[in-house]
Amino acid sequence: MYRNDNRVVVTLDAGGTNLVFSAMRGYEFIVDPITYPTHAEDLDTCLNTMLKGFREVIAQLDEAPVAISFAFPGPADYRRGIIGGYLPNFPSFRDGVALGPFLSRELKLPVFINNDGDLFALGEAKGGILPEINRRVKELGGSQTYTNLLGYTFGTGLGIGEVINGQINLGNNCCIETFCLPSKTLPGIIAEDGAAIRSIKRVYASLSGVEAPSLEPYDIYLIADGQKEGDAEAAKKAFESFGREAGNAMATAVTLTDSLIVVGGGLTGACKYIMPALLDEMRSTLKTLDGNDVSRVQMRVFDLDDELEFAKFVVGDSRPLKVYGSDEVVTYNPMKRTGIAISKLGASKAISIGAYSYALGAIDSAAEA
């Protein structure tokens, strides 16, 4: 929707180590990023660094920006721009910081803050995987247009964002989460402990018998691939375990939202070892008390990165259906379908596009009110 918009929005990639400032016009960055240490343990220094970074970006622009928009970790009241609660990477924010109002007052611009999972999903819905899927469906003769998208980020945690009918679903409390769903394999434990960087390291160490804290998921991926010395089977099973945990969480979410799914984050490079188990879990069955099998997800689940599966996803089970009492014929497709794809934008770019789209959408809605 805003791919060719000429308005400029200033952005921020806010991490516990670094703050990376930039600006976007029409889904593309237009200035070189400016990076400063976050100083997350010192609120005064952190806030002053934010002001410094934003001002330096604004000074480089050839026109005034219309807003500042970025992702920031929660818990938060994102609608009001208030951050506060248990933030492991931002300890100085734990007592509550009215970040949006502060930045807006100092910089004289509207400020929009959201969760990174939400902005990832919105960026993919506006300028990434969702329009690409709808384009390909149309090219292959399909008639359905998809509007709902779940975005998952695989990394330090298991993040989620939800777009319903093209809009972020913030919920009543800005508190749509997936990390705290129950684990598939660890009774009484949260799903994120089975579907995060730490879980891959833990499972590999347990199965291989090798305690090597310095091994990161990329090292374990290389071991699985036979490019690095180690226990290849244990490495593959570590990613498989991750896939089952993620698939279990996704099955719950997609059943409740009837959405497509896009996945991003640093671990997607290992998806050839993650996706088979993930899809298998989503396609699994449960039992009723009388012994009947019920599909875990009440839709056919397709791998949208597989060309043959995508073609089946488009066609479904379309057939003509005669309207009773007349010669009129309609097309009916009784196959309910969903699918999962890996982000082509990458999480960082998708989050920035989401921030850009969210800001312009809010500005335009306010102007129409």
N, C-alpha and C positions, 0 to 999 in steps of 0.2 A: 504493500500500500504506500509506503514512504520511500521506496527504492530510488525514486527520481526526485525526491524533495530537496529543495535548495536550502532549507533551514539548517542551522548548525546547533548541535548539542554537545556540551562538554561532558566527557566521561571519566571514570575512574575505575581502575582494577585494584580493589582494596584487599591486600593480603596482610597476614600477620607480620611479614618481614618487610615487604616493600609496598609503596603506593605508586601506581603507574597511571599518569594523567595523559589524556589525549582529547581529541574532538572528532566528531563524525558528521558527515553530510551525506545523505542518501545512501546509507549502509556502508560507506567507505571512510576510513580514517583520513584526515586531511592535514594533520601535523605529526611530526615525529614525537613518540612518547617521551614524557619526562618522568624520571624515576627518582624517588627519595625513600630513605628508610622510614618505616612506619612509626617507630617509637611507641608501640602499642601499650607499653607499660606506663607511659607518662601522658596524661590526657592533654595538658597544656601544649606540650611539644607536638603531639600528634595532630591536634586541631590546627595549630599554627602551620604545620607542614602541609596540611590539606589546603589551607588558604593560599599558601605560597605556590603550591603546584597548580591550583586552578587559575590563579592570577597570571602565572607565567604562560599557561596555554592560551588564555583569553588575549594576552598581549600579542600573541603570534597570529591571531585571526584577522582576516581582512574584512570581517563583518561581525557585528555583535551576535553572540549566541542567544538562543531563545530560552535555554534551560540548562541545568546540570542534572544528569541522571546516571545512577550507578547502582551496583549491587554492594550489599554490606551484610555481614553475618548477623543472624538473629540469636536469641529471641528479640523481637522488635514489634512495635506498632508501625508498620511500614506506611500505612495511609497518612500518618502524622509525622513520619520521619524521626521517630523516637527509638533509640537503641537502648537495650538494657536487659540484663539477666546474665546467665552463665555463658560467657564468650571466652573460650579457651585461648584464642589468639589475640583478644583485645581485652586484657584484664582491667584496664583503666575505664572501660565502658560499662562494667558490671552493675554499677549503682544507678545507671540510667543517664543517657545523654540525649538531649533534644538536638540531634545532629542536623536534621533538615532545617528547622527554624533558624539555627545558628548560622549555617552556611548561606541561607537565603537572605538573612539580615545583613551579613557582611558583604556579600557579593551582589546583592540587588538583583537576584535572578530566582525564578522558581526552581525548587530542588525536589527531585523525585528519587526515592531510595526503595529498593526492593531486594528480595532474596535472590541469590545467584541462580538457584534452580528455577525459580519463576521466570527470570529474565532469559535463561537458556531456552526454556520451552517457548517463550514468546518470540525470541529471535528466530528459532527454527520454524515457528508457525507463520511468521511474517516474511522472512527472507531466506529460509533454508529448506528443510526437508519437506514440510507440508505443501507449499506451493509446487515443489518439484514432483511430489507424488501425484498431486491433482493434475498437473500438466501431463505426466506420463499416462495416467489413467485415461484422460481424454484422448490422447494420441492413439491409444490402443483400443479405442471404441467403447470404453466404459462410460457409465452415466452418473455414477455416484461422486459427490464432492464431499471431502472429509474436512471437518471443522474442529475436531477435538484432538488434542495432542498431550501426551505425558512426556516430559523430558526428565531423563535420569542422568546424573553425573557419577561416574565411577572414579573414585580417587580416595582421598583421605577418609571420606565418609560416603554414605549413600544418599545423595541429594535427589530431590524431586521438585518438579514444577508442573503446573496444570493449566492448560489453556482449554476453555470450553467456549464453543461458538466464536472462536477468534479472540477471546478476551482472557486475560489472566484471572484465574479463580483464586482470590486471596482468602476466601473463607470469612467467617465472622471475626476471627481473632488473628489473622495472618499466621495461621498455625497448621497448615497442611504439611504433614511430615510422613516419611516412610522409614526412617532409621529405627524407630521404636516399635515397628511391627515385630511379631514373634519370629524367632529364627526357625528355619526348617530343620536344622540338624543339632541345635544346641537348646534343649528344653529349658524354658524359663529365661532365655537370654534374648537380647534384641537382635534384629536382623542385621544391623550394621556390623556387629561383631563377626558376622560370617560373610559380609560383602563389602570389604574395604581393603585398603592396602595392608593393614595390619593382619587381616585374616589370611591373605595369601602367604605372608611371611610365617605366620603361626602354623598353618597347615603344612607348609613345606618342611619346616623344622621338625614338626611332629612325625611326619611320614618318612622323612629321610634320616632322622636321628642326628641331624647336623644343626647345632645351634650356632648360627652365623648372623648376628644382628646387623652386620654391614650389608647383607644381601638385600637388595631392593627388588620390587616386582619385575623390573626390567632384567635384572640378573637372572631371576627365576624363569622368566620368559626365554632368555637365551639358553638356559639349561634345558628347558622343555624342547627347544628347537634343535638341540644338539650342537649349539654354537659355543657352549661354555661347559666346563667340567662340572659334573654334579649328578644328582639322581633325577633323570629325565621323567620317569614315571611319577615320582612324588611331585615334581613341578607341574606336570599336566593335571594331576589330581587336585592340586591346590587351586588351579584356575577353574577346574570342573566344579569343585565345592563352591567357589565364589558364584559360578553361574547358576547353580541350583538355588542358592540363597537369594540371588537377585531375581531369578525367575519366579520364585515363590512370592516375593513381595510384589512383583509386577502383576502376577495373576490376580492378586487381591485388588490392586488399584484399577486395572483395566476392566475387571468385572463390574466395578462400581461406577466407572466413568464412560465406558464404551468408547475408548480413545485409541488412536494409533500411538506408537511409542518411538521416541528417538533417544539414542544413548550417546553421550559424549564423555570427555574426561580422559585423563592420562592413561587409564588402563585399557582403553578401547584398542590400543595397538596389539593386545593379546586376545582379541575377540575370537580368533580361530580356535582357541582353547576354551573360551568362555561360552560362546553362543550355542554349541550343541547341547550342553547340559541345561542352559537357560531355556531354550526352546522346548526341550524334552519336559522340563518342569511345567512350563505353561500349557503344554499339550497333554499333561497327565490327567488321570481320572481320580475321583473320590467315590466312596461307596455310600449307598443309602442303607438304612437299617435292614431292609428286606433283601439286600445283596445286589442291587442294581448298580451299574456303573454310571456316573455322571461326570461329564467333562469338567475339569478344573476351571476352565474359562468357557463361557457359553458362546464362544465365537471360534471360528477356525483361525488359528494363529499362523501367519505367514512370515517367512524371512524375506523382507522387502529388498534386501541386497542381492538376492538370488534371482536371476532373470526369469528362470522357469517358474519359480514360486510367485514372482510378481505378476506374471501373465495369468496364472491361476487366480491370484487375488483379484485381478481386474474382472475376469469373466465370472467367477463365482459359479452359480448354478442358474443362470438366467434362462427363462423359458416364457413363451407366450401363454397368456391366460385369458380365456374368453369371459367377457362380462355377462353374467347370467341374464338371459332373456333378450339378448341383442347379438348383433354381429361384431360389436366392438371388441378389440383385443388390446390388452395391456401387457407390459413386460413385468414379470415377477421374478425376484431373485431371493429365494428363501434362505440362502446361505449367509449367515451373519459372519462378518470378517473383521479381523484386526491384523496388525502386522507391526514388526519392529525393524528399525533401520539404524545404522550407525551415522552419526553426524558427519557431513562433508565439510561444514564450515569450521568445525572445531569449537570446543566449549567457549573459549575466550572471545572469538569473533561473534558467536551466536549471542552471548551475554550482552555484548556491546550493541548489537543490532536490536536486541530486546529492550535495552535501556533507551535507545534512540526512539524506537517505536512507541514505547510506553509514554515517554515525555510528550511527543507530538500528539499522540492520541488524547492525553489528558488536556493539553492546551486547546486542541480543536474542540473537544467536548465542552470545555468551559466557555469557549467562544460562541458555541451554538445554544448554550443554555439561556 
